[in-house]
Structure formats: C-alpha cells, structure tokens
Amino acid sequence: MSEHPNATMVRRMNDAMSAGNWQPLTDALADDVVWHEIGRSEPFRGKAALTAHYMGATPPDYQITAETHDVLASDDHTIAMTTATATRHGKTFTYRTAEIYHIKDGKITERWAFSDDTDAINRFFA
C-alpha cells in the first residue's frame, strides 16, 4: 500500500527544511495559512508573513533539524512525529514534537505544534 499523498508532502517538506531547503515548505502553504508555533502566543498569519520570518532579510538566529519518526495522514489532516535538534549561540537542544497540519486542496491551511517540554523550548529560544 502506498503512502497517502499528504504524508508524502509533509515528509518531503520536513526533510528538505532540515537540509536548509525551504522551497518545499513554501510550495506546500496556502496563501492564508495560519501557522502556530511552540512558544508564540500568536500564530503567523499568511504565507508572506511566515516566509518573511524564516527567509527574510533578518532570518532567525537558530537552526532546527528534524528527524521524522512517523507521518499519519488522511485527506484533511496530517500528523508528523519528529525529534528536533535546535542550535543557537553555540548550544544545542533536542526535543520531540507532534505537528498537526490541516490540508485542503493539497495545501497546508493551518499547522499546530506540540512538544514534550514546552517550558524548556521557551527557555532555549528566549
């Protein structure tokens, strides 16, 4: 049995982002995407705002790579379970996440992320 197309899209997107290639993420986003991140009280709203944050003139002062453990998908939702390693100011931090994507017409319309230690993530990125 072949993998659901939404699972394949999210798996490829995560692998590419870990390698520093943001194009698959950009390609997967709906123009009006709502992107919830761990530690942010407000989500990024819109593809332009999200891509400006990650690929703009002043990109974030950290790098995150992720190892995908599993991806579960249906026509409407995809969940990726990953182990992420962040590097910032010469320090590294590893944590686990579950990322839930709402997908409509082959595009991510909303994303939520949950972790095993939100407080530690907030301290690391503070």
N, C-alpha and C positions, 0 to 999 in steps of 0.2 A: 504494500500500500504506500502510495507516495505522500509526501508531506503536504499539508494544507498550504496554499499559496501565501496566506498571511503569515504563517510560521516561517516560511522561506524568506519572505521580505524582511521580517524583524531579525531573523538570524543573520542574514547578509548585512543588514544595516548595522547591527551591533558589532559584527566582525570588522567591518570597514571603519567604523568610528574608533575602535580600539587600535587600528593601524594608522589613525590620523586622517582618514579619508571621510570627510563629512558629506560628500555628494549624495551617497545613498540615503542619508537621513533627509537631506533637502528634498530629494526626489519623492520621498515617501510621505511628506507632510501635506496636509490640506492647507490652503491659504489662511483659513480661520482657525487653525489648530489651537487648542488650549493645552499647555504643557506644564504640568505640576511637577515641581522638583522637591526633593527632600531638603528641608531647612529654609525654604522660601515660603513666606506667608501668602504671597500672591503668585499665581501662575504667569508664565509668559503667554501672551495672547497674540496669536498670529505668527505665521511663518516668518515674516520680515523681522519681528522683534526677537524671535528665537535665533535666527541665523545671524542677526546683528550682534547678539550677545556672544555667540560662540565663534563667529568668523569675522567679526568686525575689526575696526582699527585697533581696539584695545581688547584682545581676547583674554579670557580668564587666566589667572596666574597659577593654574594647575593643569595636570593631565590625568585622565582616567582611562584605564584599560579594563576590559571586562572579559571574563571567561564565561561563556554561556553554558549552563548545565542542561537546560531543557527549555523547550518552547511548546506551549499548548495553544491551539488556535481553533476558532470557529469562524463563521462568516462575519461576525460582528466584533469579536474580541480576540486578543492575543495576549498571552502572559509569557514573559521571559524571566527565567530564574537565572541569576548571574552571581558571580563573585567578582567584585570590582576592586581594583587597586588604584588609589589616588596618590599622586606625587605632587608635593607642594613645598617650596622653600627647603628642599633637601630632605624632607621627611616623607615617609610612605605610610599608608593606612589601608588596610584591607577590610572589606565588609561585604555582606551578602544583600542582594535586593530581589524583589519581585516587582516587575514593571508591567503594568496593565495598559494595554493600548485599545482604544475604541477605533475601529477601522470601518470606513464606509466608502464604497466605490474604489477600493484599493488604496485609499489614503488614510493616514492617521489623523483623526479629528480631535482626539484627546488622549492624554497619557498621564498616568499616576505612577509614582514610585514609592515603595515601602521598603524599609530596611530592618535588619536585625538589631541595629543600635543607632537610632536617630540622634540621640544626645551626643554620641562620640563623633558622628558625622558633622553635626553643627559645631562642635568644638574644633575639629580639624580644619574646617573651612572658614572659621570666624576670623 
